[in-house]
Every structure is written in C-alpha cells, then in structure tokens.
Amino acid sequence: DAGVIQSPRHEVTEMGQEVTLRCKPISGHNSLFWYRQTMMRGLELLIYFNNNVPIDDSGMPEDRFSAKMPNASFSTLKIQPSEPRDSAVYFCASSFGGPGPQHFGDGTRLSIL
Amino acid sequence: KNEVEQSPQNLTAQEGEFITINCSYSVGISALHWLQQHPGGGIVSLFMLSSGKKKHGRLIATINIQEKHSSLHITASHPRDSAVYICAVFGNEKLTFGTGTRLTIIP
C-alpha cells in the first residue's frame, strides 16, 4: 500500500520566491497534518485538517503560510514570500479519526537562500 | 513550563539493556502518541494510547491518565533502536510535542 506521499523531496530556492509543498494522504484517512521540524524548535504542528476542513491552524507562523485541502486526496502548503528562516523539513501525516495513529510522509527538505 | 516534558533528553546505553523513556504532560488529553525518528529523518508512529498498556515486539508503552504520565520501554535494546523518541499528546483538538529523547545504543 502506498504511504503518505510528499513532493518535492528537496527544494532549494531564493528568498522571496513562492514555495508549494504537496501531500497525498493515505486513501481512506480523513485527517491530515502539516508539521515543520527545525533543530531549534523541534517538531511543530502547523495545521490540522479533518474531513478537508482546517480544525487547528494556530501553529501557522504568519500570513505568509497558507494550506489548502481541496479534496480528501490532496493538500498543499504554500509559503509566499519565502524567507531564509523558513528553511526546515516539512512533514505531512495522515490518520483516520483525528487523534488516531499517524502515518508520516518522508518529508520535504526546504532550503531558502 | 512546557505542556509536555520528556526525560531524559539524551540516553546512552549498552546493547541488551532495558530502556525507559518518560513523558509527563499537564493538559487533558484524548490520546498520546510515541513517535520514532531515525537518523535518516523518517518518522514512524510507534503507539497511540488513551489508557493502559500496549506492546509491539520489544516495545511497550504505558499510560497513567490520573498521573498524566506515559513511559516507553524497550527490552533487549539493540543498536538499531538508536533514534529520537518523541512523545505527543492530543487534547482539545491540539497536538503538542515533547522535545524528544535521543537514544544511543552502543554495541
């Protein structure tokens, strides 16, 4: 079975550019989570969707970040404009039923120069 | 004070030793997760608990809701268990993470 699929795996871009990260959750899962991991702050929850509806976006750092889930099989996390401090590994995870066991994607390693 | 505290932050042990990692939290929760992150960066969900105890292979996780405390145990530890172990609690539709415990098992 395919797990959570994230793309791209790596992204290097200049500050000011728009960055779009993509996630395909496991089929049948109805909850999707976006996380950011840095050395300084560890793993942080950015936003959590349940049945395609954002439930908790209190972790989204600022207006430059936005996330959408247009359907049950796809989500995007967008940063516009990007800044060097956005450099991190971004993980997507999905689960069935909110607090259920989560399955993580391999992450997107983002570097903003 | 963080809502989720893990201890120890770092742990080095010899192969074969019994390992215990602790997680204490201060909020009401509906579920607690133990995650494992290997040096390569991938994250694996080990357990989700809301009460009692779960076992998977050499791994055992327990939770005491009254004391707001969970433990992750590894029996007969092996170098491949070397990883960062992260506790996360889910409560009021919010997910809060501990800072992780870095475990190193020496052959």
Interface residues (C-beta under 8 A of the other chain):
Chain A: F33 G42 L43 E44 L45 Y48 I55 D56 S58 V89 F91 A93 G98 P99 G100 P101 Q102 H103 F104 D106 G107
Chain B: S30 A31 H33 L35 G41 G42 I43 V44 S45 F47 M48 I86 A88 F90 E93 K94 L95 T96 F97 T99 G100
